[in-house]
Amino acid sequence: MTVQQLIEELEGMNPEAEVRFASQPSWPFEYSIDSVAVSNPEAEFDFEPAEVVYLVEGNQIGYLPGHVKEEIGW
């Protein structure tokens, strides 16, 4: 996913809504997002992107709610 694709996914959503990260389909948890980091490495290989934006995992909040697992398709 690119930054542009993420922006398009978030368009029209409540800008005050909390953003969380869902992880581990077989043991699903939800996490807060602590920060955003940008890496602009000199790629060693042709298949590596020139720039990558990372959403940094924050605290584990708890188990992912069942209705969210269904929405994701887990």
Backbone atoms as SQL, in Angstrom:
CREATE TABLE atoms (id INTEGER PRIMARY KEY, chain TEXT, resi INTEGER, resn TEXT, atom TEXT, x REAL, y REAL, z REAL);
INSERT INTO atoms VALUES
  (1, 'A', 1, 'MET', 'N', 0.856, -1.173, 0.000),
  (2, 'A', 1, 'MET', 'CA', 0.000, 0.000, 0.000),
  (3, 'A', 1, 'MET', 'C', 0.896, 1.228, 0.000),
  (4, 'A', 2, 'THR', 'N', 0.512, 2.206, -0.785),
  (5, 'A', 2, 'THR', 'CA', 1.252, 3.465, -0.823),
  (6, 'A', 2, 'THR', 'C', 0.586, 4.485, 0.096),
  (7, 'A', 3, 'VAL', 'N', 1.283, 5.584, 0.364),
  (8, 'A', 3, 'VAL', 'CA', 0.706, 6.657, 1.161),
  (9, 'A', 3, 'VAL', 'C', -0.563, 7.176, 0.483),
  (10, 'A', 4, 'GLN', 'N', -0.520, 7.333, -0.830),
  (11, 'A', 4, 'GLN', 'CA', -1.702, 7.816, -1.560),
  (12, 'A', 4, 'GLN', 'C', -2.886, 6.867, -1.395),
  (13, 'A', 5, 'GLN', 'N', -2.639, 5.561, -1.477),
  (14, 'A', 5, 'GLN', 'CA', -3.716, 4.579, -1.307),
  (15, 'A', 5, 'GLN', 'C', -4.280, 4.652, 0.112),
  (16, 'A', 6, 'LEU', 'N', -3.414, 4.847, 1.103),
  (17, 'A', 6, 'LEU', 'CA', -3.877, 4.963, 2.488),
  (18, 'A', 6, 'LEU', 'C', -4.727, 6.216, 2.658),
  (19, 'A', 7, 'ILE', 'N', -4.285, 7.320, 2.080),
  (20, 'A', 7, 'ILE', 'CA', -5.067, 8.563, 2.141),
  (21, 'A', 7, 'ILE', 'C', -6.444, 8.350, 1.524),
  (22, 'A', 8, 'GLU', 'N', -6.498, 7.687, 0.372),
  (23, 'A', 8, 'GLU', 'CA', -7.774, 7.421, -0.285),
  (24, 'A', 8, 'GLU', 'C', -8.682, 6.536, 0.571),
  (25, 'A', 9, 'GLU', 'N', -8.111, 5.541, 1.247),
  (26, 'A', 9, 'GLU', 'CA', -8.901, 4.671, 2.128),
  (27, 'A', 9, 'GLU', 'C', -9.490, 5.466, 3.294),
  (28, 'A', 10, 'LEU', 'N', -8.760, 6.469, 3.770),
  (29, 'A', 10, 'LEU', 'CA', -9.188, 7.222, 4.948),
  (30, 'A', 10, 'LEU', 'C', -10.077, 8.410, 4.618),
  (31, 'A', 11, 'GLU', 'N', -10.154, 8.791, 3.340),
  (32, 'A', 11, 'GLU', 'CA', -11.015, 9.914, 2.949),
  (33, 'A', 11, 'GLU', 'C', -12.446, 9.662, 3.396),
  (34, 'A', 12, 'GLY', 'N', -13.055, 10.680, 3.912),
  (35, 'A', 12, 'GLY', 'CA', -14.448, 10.581, 4.310),
  (36, 'A', 12, 'GLY', 'C', -14.661, 9.987, 5.692),
  (37, 'A', 13, 'MET', 'N', -13.600, 9.509, 6.329),
  (38, 'A', 13, 'MET', 'CA', -13.738, 8.968, 7.685),
  (39, 'A', 13, 'MET', 'C', -13.639, 10.098, 8.701),
  (40, 'A', 14, 'ASN', 'N', -14.163, 9.847, 9.866),
  (41, 'A', 14, 'ASN', 'CA', -14.132, 10.824, 10.950),
  (42, 'A', 14, 'ASN', 'C', -12.672, 11.138, 11.303),
  (43, 'A', 15, 'PRO', 'N', -12.214, 12.381, 11.125),
  (44, 'A', 15, 'PRO', 'CA', -10.821, 12.710, 11.426),
  (45, 'A', 15, 'PRO', 'C', -10.479, 12.618, 12.911),
  (46, 'A', 16, 'GLU', 'N', -11.482, 12.520, 13.760),
  (47, 'A', 16, 'GLU', 'CA', -11.253, 12.391, 15.202),
  (48, 'A', 16, 'GLU', 'C', -11.215, 10.932, 15.654),
  (49, 'A', 17, 'ALA', 'N', -11.498, 9.992, 14.738),
  (50, 'A', 17, 'ALA', 'CA', -11.501, 8.564, 15.094),
  (51, 'A', 17, 'ALA', 'C', -10.089, 8.092, 15.438),
  (52, 'A', 18, 'GLU', 'N', -10.002, 7.215, 16.419),
  (53, 'A', 18, 'GLU', 'CA', -8.719, 6.639, 16.806),
  (54, 'A', 18, 'GLU', 'C', -8.269, 5.628, 15.753),
  (55, 'A', 19, 'VAL', 'N', -6.965, 5.586, 15.492),
  (56, 'A', 19, 'VAL', 'CA', -6.392, 4.630, 14.547),
  (57, 'A', 19, 'VAL', 'C', -5.693, 3.542, 15.343),
  (58, 'A', 20, 'ARG', 'N', -5.998, 2.286, 14.996),
  (59, 'A', 20, 'ARG', 'CA', -5.364, 1.138, 15.648),
  (60, 'A', 20, 'ARG', 'C', -4.828, 0.187, 14.593),
  (61, 'A', 21, 'PHE', 'N', -4.002, -0.749, 15.017),
  (62, 'A', 21, 'PHE', 'CA', -3.389, -1.722, 14.121),
  (63, 'A', 21, 'PHE', 'C', -3.828, -3.114, 14.535),
  (64, 'A', 22, 'ALA', 'N', -4.318, -3.914, 13.585),
  (65, 'A', 22, 'ALA', 'CA', -4.725, -5.297, 13.849),
  (66, 'A', 22, 'ALA', 'C', -3.578, -6.213, 13.433),
  (67, 'A', 23, 'SER', 'N', -3.297, -7.231, 14.268),
  (68, 'A', 23, 'SER', 'CA', -2.156, -8.101, 14.011),
  (69, 'A', 23, 'SER', 'C', -2.477, -9.545, 14.351),
  (70, 'A', 24, 'GLN', 'N', -1.765, -10.463, 13.722),
  (71, 'A', 24, 'GLN', 'CA', -1.777, -11.899, 14.018),
  (72, 'A', 24, 'GLN', 'C', -3.145, -12.555, 13.793),
  (73, 'A', 25, 'PRO', 'N', -3.482, -12.896, 12.562),
  (74, 'A', 25, 'PRO', 'CA', -4.804, -13.471, 12.276),
  (75, 'A', 25, 'PRO', 'C', -5.173, -14.687, 13.122),
  (76, 'A', 26, 'SER', 'N', -4.209, -15.536, 13.476),
  (77, 'A', 26, 'SER', 'CA', -4.563, -16.736, 14.239),
  (78, 'A', 26, 'SER', 'C', -4.670, -16.460, 15.750),
  (79, 'A', 27, 'TRP', 'N', -4.205, -15.340, 16.223),
  (80, 'A', 27, 'TRP', 'CA', -4.329, -14.928, 17.628),
  (81, 'A', 27, 'TRP', 'C', -4.464, -13.414, 17.616),
  (82, 'A', 28, 'PRO', 'N', -5.590, -12.880, 17.112),
  (83, 'A', 28, 'PRO', 'CA', -5.692, -11.453, 16.776),
  (84, 'A', 28, 'PRO', 'C', -5.699, -10.509, 17.978),
  (85, 'A', 29, 'PHE', 'N', -4.831, -9.535, 17.890),
  (86, 'A', 29, 'PHE', 'CA', -4.742, -8.467, 18.873),
  (87, 'A', 29, 'PHE', 'C', -4.878, -7.127, 18.168),
  (88, 'A', 30, 'GLU', 'N', -5.156, -6.099, 18.951),
  (89, 'A', 30, 'GLU', 'CA', -5.155, -4.739, 18.425),
  (90, 'A', 30, 'GLU', 'C', -4.134, -3.915, 19.202),
  (91, 'A', 31, 'TYR', 'N', -3.500, -3.004, 18.482),
  (92, 'A', 31, 'TYR', 'CA', -2.439, -2.169, 19.043),
  (93, 'A', 31, 'TYR', 'C', -2.706, -0.715, 18.720),
  (94, 'A', 32, 'SER', 'N', -2.224, 0.151, 19.585),
  (95, 'A', 32, 'SER', 'CA', -2.227, 1.571, 19.250),
  (96, 'A', 32, 'SER', 'C', -1.071, 1.822, 18.278),
  (97, 'A', 33, 'ILE', 'N', -1.091, 2.957, 17.634),
  (98, 'A', 33, 'ILE', 'CA', 0.028, 3.354, 16.786),
  (99, 'A', 33, 'ILE', 'C', 0.782, 4.434, 17.543),
  (100, 'A', 34, 'ASP', 'N', 2.061, 4.194, 17.763),
  (101, 'A', 34, 'ASP', 'CA', 2.875, 5.084, 18.583),
  (102, 'A', 34, 'ASP', 'C', 3.385, 6.285, 17.801),
  (103, 'A', 35, 'SER', 'N', 3.841, 6.052, 16.583),
  (104, 'A', 35, 'SER', 'CA', 4.413, 7.134, 15.787),
  (105, 'A', 35, 'SER', 'C', 4.539, 6.701, 14.330),
  (106, 'A', 36, 'VAL', 'N', 5.055, 7.600, 13.528),
  (107, 'A', 36, 'VAL', 'CA', 5.300, 7.334, 12.113),
  (108, 'A', 36, 'VAL', 'C', 6.771, 7.616, 11.856),
  (109, 'A', 37, 'ALA', 'N', 7.411, 6.720, 11.122),
  (110, 'A', 37, 'ALA', 'CA', 8.826, 6.895, 10.778),
  (111, 'A', 37, 'ALA', 'C', 8.982, 6.762, 9.269),
  (112, 'A', 38, 'VAL', 'N', 9.910, 7.519, 8.715),
  (113, 'A', 38, 'VAL', 'CA', 10.177, 7.472, 7.280),
  (114, 'A', 38, 'VAL', 'C', 11.611, 7.047, 7.073),
  (115, 'A', 39, 'SER', 'N', 11.784, 6.097, 6.185),
  (116, 'A', 39, 'SER', 'CA', 13.115, 5.609, 5.837),
  (117, 'A', 39, 'SER', 'C', 13.359, 5.935, 4.375),
  (118, 'A', 40, 'ASN', 'N', 14.499, 6.495, 4.073),
  (119, 'A', 40, 'ASN', 'CA', 14.858, 6.810, 2.699),
  (120, 'A', 40, 'ASN', 'C', 16.246, 6.219, 2.422),
  (121, 'A', 41, 'PRO', 'N', 16.326, 4.877, 2.447),
  (122, 'A', 41, 'PRO', 'CA', 17.637, 4.246, 2.281),
  (123, 'A', 41, 'PRO', 'C', 18.100, 4.255, 0.827),
  (124, 'A', 42, 'GLU', 'N', 19.375, 4.105, 0.678),
  (125, 'A', 42, 'GLU', 'CA', 19.884, 3.845, -0.658),
  (126, 'A', 42, 'GLU', 'C', 19.704, 2.358, -0.878),
  (127, 'A', 43, 'ALA', 'N', 18.776, 2.013, -1.734),
  (128, 'A', 43, 'ALA', 'CA', 18.403, 0.613, -1.945),
  (129, 'A', 43, 'ALA', 'C', 19.594, -0.201, -2.459),
  (130, 'A', 44, 'GLU', 'N', 19.798, -1.352, -1.823),
  (131, 'A', 44, 'GLU', 'CA', 20.859, -2.257, -2.251),
  (132, 'A', 44, 'GLU', 'C', 20.422, -3.078, -3.453),
  (133, 'A', 45, 'PHE', 'N', 19.123, -3.311, -3.585),
  (134, 'A', 45, 'PHE', 'CA', 18.593, -4.139, -4.652),
  (135, 'A', 45, 'PHE', 'C', 17.533, -3.363, -5.424),
  (136, 'A', 46, 'ASP', 'N', 17.331, -3.694, -6.665),
  (137, 'A', 46, 'ASP', 'CA', 16.364, -2.989, -7.512),
  (138, 'A', 46, 'ASP', 'C', 14.929, -3.111, -7.024),
  (139, 'A', 47, 'PHE', 'N', 14.598, -4.204, -6.315),
  (140, 'A', 47, 'PHE', 'CA', 13.215, -4.410, -5.894),
  (141, 'A', 47, 'PHE', 'C', 12.865, -3.673, -4.610),
  (142, 'A', 48, 'GLU', 'N', 13.822, -3.039, -3.950),
  (143, 'A', 48, 'GLU', 'CA', 13.547, -2.314, -2.714),
  (144, 'A', 48, 'GLU', 'C', 13.000, -0.928, -3.033),
  (145, 'A', 49, 'PRO', 'N', 11.972, -0.491, -2.300),
  (146, 'A', 49, 'PRO', 'CA', 11.448, 0.852, -2.544),
  (147, 'A', 49, 'PRO', 'C', 12.453, 1.918, -2.108),
  (148, 'A', 50, 'ALA', 'N', 12.413, 3.059, -2.761),
  (149, 'A', 50, 'ALA', 'CA', 13.336, 4.140, -2.436),
  (150, 'A', 50, 'ALA', 'C', 12.982, 4.795, -1.104),
  (151, 'A', 51, 'GLU', 'N', 11.703, 4.766, -0.751),
  (152, 'A', 51, 'GLU', 'CA', 11.262, 5.379, 0.500),
  (153, 'A', 51, 'GLU', 'C', 10.161, 4.532, 1.104),
  (154, 'A', 52, 'VAL', 'N', 10.187, 4.365, 2.416),
  (155, 'A', 52, 'VAL', 'CA', 9.184, 3.566, 3.110),
  (156, 'A', 52, 'VAL', 'C', 8.698, 4.348, 4.321),
  (157, 'A', 53, 'VAL', 'N', 7.375, 4.372, 4.537),
  (158, 'A', 53, 'VAL', 'CA', 6.772, 4.993, 5.714),
  (159, 'A', 53, 'VAL', 'C', 6.334, 3.858, 6.635),
  (160, 'A', 54, 'TYR', 'N', 6.767, 3.906, 7.890),
  (161, 'A', 54, 'TYR', 'CA', 6.435, 2.878, 8.882),
  (162, 'A', 54, 'TYR', 'C', 5.473, 3.448, 9.918),
  (163, 'A', 55, 'LEU', 'N', 4.401, 2.688, 10.202),
  (164, 'A', 55, 'LEU', 'CA', 3.531, 2.983, 11.328),
  (165, 'A', 55, 'LEU', 'C', 4.091, 2.178, 12.490),
  (166, 'A', 56, 'VAL', 'N', 4.516, 2.852, 13.532),
  (167, 'A', 56, 'VAL', 'CA', 5.221, 2.202, 14.637),
  (168, 'A', 56, 'VAL', 'C', 4.220, 1.701, 15.676),
  (169, 'A', 57, 'GLU', 'N', 4.319, 0.398, 15.980),
  (170, 'A', 57, 'GLU', 'CA', 3.430, -0.241, 16.955),
  (171, 'A', 57, 'GLU', 'C', 3.557, 0.426, 18.315),
  (172, 'A', 58, 'GLY', 'N', 2.399, 0.724, 18.898),
  (173, 'A', 58, 'GLY', 'CA', 2.369, 1.273, 20.240),
  (174, 'A', 58, 'GLY', 'C', 2.080, 0.169, 21.240),
  (175, 'A', 59, 'ASN', 'N', 1.160, 0.414, 22.135),
  (176, 'A', 59, 'ASN', 'CA', 0.808, -0.553, 23.170),
  (177, 'A', 59, 'ASN', 'C', -0.230, -1.551, 22.672),
  (178, 'A', 60, 'GLN', 'N', -0.119, -2.767, 23.190),
  (179, 'A', 60, 'GLN', 'CA', -1.147, -3.765, 22.909),
  (180, 'A', 60, 'GLN', 'C', -2.375, -3.382, 23.719),
  (181, 'A', 61, 'ILE', 'N', -3.498, -3.231, 23.031),
  (182, 'A', 61, 'ILE', 'CA', -4.728, -2.806, 23.695),
  (183, 'A', 61, 'ILE', 'C', -5.489, -4.011, 24.218),
  (184, 'A', 62, 'GLY', 'N', -5.539, -5.063, 23.443),
  (185, 'A', 62, 'GLY', 'CA', -6.257, -6.262, 23.857),
  (186, 'A', 62, 'GLY', 'C', -6.559, -7.119, 22.646),
  (187, 'A', 63, 'TYR', 'N', -7.469, -8.046, 22.833),
  (188, 'A', 63, 'TYR', 'CA', -7.882, -8.901, 21.721),
  (189, 'A', 63, 'TYR', 'C', -8.688, -8.097, 20.718),
  (190, 'A', 64, 'LEU', 'N', -8.533, -8.431, 19.459),
  (191, 'A', 64, 'LEU', 'CA', -9.296, -7.785, 18.406),
  (192, 'A', 64, 'LEU', 'C', -10.755, -8.220, 18.528),
  (193, 'A', 65, 'PRO', 'N', -11.703, -7.274, 18.543),
  (194, 'A', 65, 'PRO', 'CA', -13.119, -7.651, 18.655),
  (195, 'A', 65, 'PRO', 'C', -13.556, -8.570, 17.515),
  (196, 'A', 66, 'GLY', 'N', -14.457, -9.488, 17.814),
  (197, 'A', 66, 'GLY', 'CA', -14.925, -10.473, 16.844),
  (198, 'A', 66, 'GLY', 'C', -15.494, -9.869, 15.586),
  (199, 'A', 67, 'HIS', 'N', -16.279, -8.780, 15.706),
  (200, 'A', 67, 'HIS', 'CA', -16.862, -8.172, 14.521),
  (201, 'A', 67, 'HIS', 'C', -15.793, -7.559, 13.615),
  (202, 'A', 68, 'VAL', 'N', -14.675, -7.123, 14.196),
  (203, 'A', 68, 'VAL', 'CA', -13.576, -6.574, 13.395),
  (204, 'A', 68, 'VAL', 'C', -12.858, -7.707, 12.667),
  (205, 'A', 69, 'LYS', 'N', -12.647, -8.836, 13.356),
  (206, 'A', 69, 'LYS', 'CA', -12.033, -10.008, 12.711),
  (207, 'A', 69, 'LYS', 'C', -12.852, -10.414, 11.488),
  (208, 'A', 70, 'GLU', 'N', -14.178, -10.416, 11.625),
  (209, 'A', 70, 'GLU', 'CA', -15.050, -10.790, 10.508),
  (210, 'A', 70, 'GLU', 'C', -14.938, -9.789, 9.367),
  (211, 'A', 71, 'GLU', 'N', -14.898, -8.505, 9.704),
  (212, 'A', 71, 'GLU', 'CA', -14.782, -7.453, 8.683),
  (213, 'A', 71, 'GLU', 'C', -13.473, -7.593, 7.896),
  (214, 'A', 72, 'ILE', 'N', -12.394, -7.941, 8.594),
  (215, 'A', 72, 'ILE', 'CA', -11.086, -8.132, 7.952),
  (216, 'A', 72, 'ILE', 'C', -11.064, -9.422, 7.138),
  (217, 'A', 73, 'GLY', 'N', -11.849, -10.417, 7.592),
  (218, 'A', 73, 'GLY', 'CA', -11.866, -11.703, 6.919),
  (219, 'A', 73, 'GLY', 'C', -10.953, -12.729, 7.562),
  (220, 'A', 74, 'TRP', 'N', -10.684, -12.541, 8.847),
  (221, 'A', 74, 'TRP', 'CA', -9.839, -13.493, 9.593),
  (222, 'A', 74, 'TRP', 'C', -10.694, -14.556, 10.188);
